[in-house]
Amino acid sequence: MISGIGLDLVELDRIQTIYERNARFAERILSVRERQKFQMLSDGRKLEYLAGRFAAKEAFAKALGTGIGENCTFQQIEVLNDSLGKPILYFQNTLVNGFVSITHTKHVAAAQVILQEGEA
Ligand SMILES: CC(C)(COP(=O)(O)OP(=O)(O)OC[C@H]1O[C@@H](n2cnc3c(N)ncnc32)[C@H](O)[C@@H]1OP(=O)(O)O)[C@@H](O)C(=O)NCCC(=O)NCCS
């Protein structure tokens, strides 16, 4: 049964401005494992990756119904990729029963999250 949905859209130039002002923004948004991948990317891909993770985490917080806050921080949400590149969601180091999809263009990144309860 579907227990939550969340959608988020982020402008890349907004993320770029914040990141240029403060490189620690990536540390605030990305988990340690996400940062390991981020460090290996080209500058263009870095921006897409950071904006896509930001959107995915906001979409997850909406699907959960809490928004980003003390019970759902950017660090508690992690989006890793499987061997084919498909994004997989973790919350508080536990695999999430649900789905995330991320997209980006030259200007925006967007993400959608669907959460499930019980058996699919
Ligand atoms: C919910 C959250 C993710 C909203 O994000 P946002 O980018 O400010 O706003 P968006 O335009 O993407 O979404 C707004 C919509 O989210 C929805 N929303 C708000 N709180 C929500 C919640 N607790 N659960 C689910 N959806 C929620 C509402 O429908 C709202 O639109 P409405 O007020 O017209 O009904 C919020 O937790 C948040 O503000 N996060 C930002 C955290 C942060 O640190 N940002 C700074 C980084 S620079």
Ligand as a Chemical Component Dictionary entry (heavy atoms), coordinates in Angstrom:
data_LIG
# 
_chem_comp.id                   LIG 
_chem_comp.type                 NON-POLYMER 
_chem_comp.pdbx_formal_charge   0 
_chem_comp.three_letter_code    LIG 
# 
loop_
_chem_comp_atom.comp_id 
_chem_comp_atom.atom_id 
_chem_comp_atom.alt_atom_id 
_chem_comp_atom.type_symbol 
_chem_comp_atom.charge 
_chem_comp_atom.model_Cartn_x 
_chem_comp_atom.model_Cartn_y 
_chem_comp_atom.model_Cartn_z 
_chem_comp_atom.pdbx_ordinal 
LIG C1  C1  C 0 8.729  20.433 3.004  1  
LIG C2  C2  C 0 10.013 21.148 2.599  2  
LIG C3  C3  C 0 10.959 20.123 1.991  3  
LIG C4  C4  C 0 9.568  22.243 1.645  4  
LIG O1  O1  O 0 10.479 22.604 0.758  5  
LIG P1  P1  P 0 10.485 24.010 -0.065 6  
LIG O2  O2  O 0 11.563 23.824 -1.057 7  
LIG O3  O3  O 0 10.558 25.139 0.882  8  
LIG O4  O4  O 0 9.090  24.177 -0.769 9  
LIG P2  P2  P 0 8.441  23.491 -2.064 10 
LIG O5  O5  O 0 7.949  24.559 -2.956 11 
LIG O6  O6  O 0 9.336  22.447 -2.657 12 
LIG O7  O7  O 0 7.203  22.725 -1.426 13 
LIG C5  C5  C 0 6.185  23.409 -0.786 14 
LIG C6  C6  C 0 5.042  22.444 -0.560 15 
LIG O8  O8  O 0 5.512  21.360 0.250  16 
LIG C7  C7  C 0 4.375  20.806 0.896  17 
LIG N1  N1  N 0 4.737  20.546 2.280  18 
LIG C8  C8  C 0 5.030  21.430 3.259  19 
LIG N2  N2  N 0 5.286  20.806 4.427  20 
LIG C9  C9  C 0 5.159  19.495 4.174  21 
LIG C10 C10 C 0 5.254  18.324 4.967  22 
LIG N3  N3  N 0 5.560  18.386 6.272  23 
LIG N4  N4  N 0 5.054  17.140 4.388  24 
LIG C11 C11 C 0 4.737  17.043 3.079  25 
LIG N5  N5  N 0 4.611  18.119 2.264  26 
LIG C12 C12 C 0 4.816  19.318 2.813  27 
LIG C13 C13 C 0 3.232  21.808 0.797  28 
LIG O9  O9  O 0 2.256  21.285 -0.097 29 
LIG C14 C14 C 0 3.910  23.047 0.221  30 
LIG O10 O10 O 0 3.098  23.791 -0.653 31 
LIG P3  P3  P 0 1.835  24.631 -0.089 32 
LIG O11 O11 O 0 2.335  25.352 1.134  33 
LIG O12 O12 O 0 1.483  25.523 -1.231 34 
LIG O13 O13 O 0 0.774  23.605 0.235  35 
LIG C15 C15 C 0 10.663 21.733 3.886  36 
LIG O14 O14 O 0 10.958 20.718 4.792  37 
LIG C16 C16 C 0 11.833 22.642 3.703  38 
LIG O15 O15 O 0 11.643 23.813 3.783  39 
LIG N6  N6  N 0 13.029 22.193 3.460  40 
LIG C17 C17 C 0 14.172 23.041 3.228  41 
LIG C18 C18 C 0 15.235 22.738 4.237  42 
LIG C19 C19 C 0 16.481 23.544 4.104  43 
LIG O16 O16 O 0 17.313 23.440 4.966  44 
LIG N7  N7  N 0 16.672 24.325 3.059  45 
LIG C20 C20 C 0 17.770 25.212 2.977  46 
LIG C21 C21 C 0 18.880 24.725 2.152  47 
LIG S1  S1  S 0 19.682 26.069 1.396  48 
# 
loop_
_chem_comp_bond.comp_id 
_chem_comp_bond.atom_id_1 
_chem_comp_bond.atom_id_2 
_chem_comp_bond.value_order 
_chem_comp_bond.pdbx_ordinal 
LIG C1  C2  SING 1  
LIG C2  C3  SING 2  
LIG C2  C4  SING 3  
LIG C2  C15 SING 4  
LIG C4  O1  SING 5  
LIG O1  P1  SING 6  
LIG P1  O2  DOUB 7  
LIG P1  O3  SING 8  
LIG P1  O4  SING 9  
LIG O4  P2  SING 10 
LIG P2  O5  DOUB 11 
LIG P2  O6  SING 12 
LIG P2  O7  SING 13 
LIG O7  C5  SING 14 
LIG C5  C6  SING 15 
LIG C6  O8  SING 16 
LIG C6  C14 SING 17 
LIG O8  C7  SING 18 
LIG C7  N1  SING 19 
LIG C7  C13 SING 20 
LIG N1  C8  SING 21 
LIG N1  C12 SING 22 
LIG C8  N2  DOUB 23 
LIG N2  C9  SING 24 
LIG C9  C10 SING 25 
LIG C9  C12 DOUB 26 
LIG C10 N3  SING 27 
LIG C10 N4  DOUB 28 
LIG N4  C11 SING 29 
LIG C11 N5  DOUB 30 
LIG N5  C12 SING 31 
LIG C13 O9  SING 32 
LIG C13 C14 SING 33 
LIG C14 O10 SING 34 
LIG O10 P3  SING 35 
LIG P3  O11 DOUB 36 
LIG P3  O12 SING 37 
LIG P3  O13 SING 38 
LIG C15 O14 SING 39 
LIG C15 C16 SING 40 
LIG C16 O15 DOUB 41 
LIG C16 N6  SING 42 
LIG N6  C17 SING 43 
LIG C17 C18 SING 44 
LIG C18 C19 SING 45 
LIG C19 O16 DOUB 46 
LIG C19 N7  SING 47 
LIG N7  C20 SING 48 
LIG C20 C21 SING 49 
LIG C21 S1  SING 50 
# 
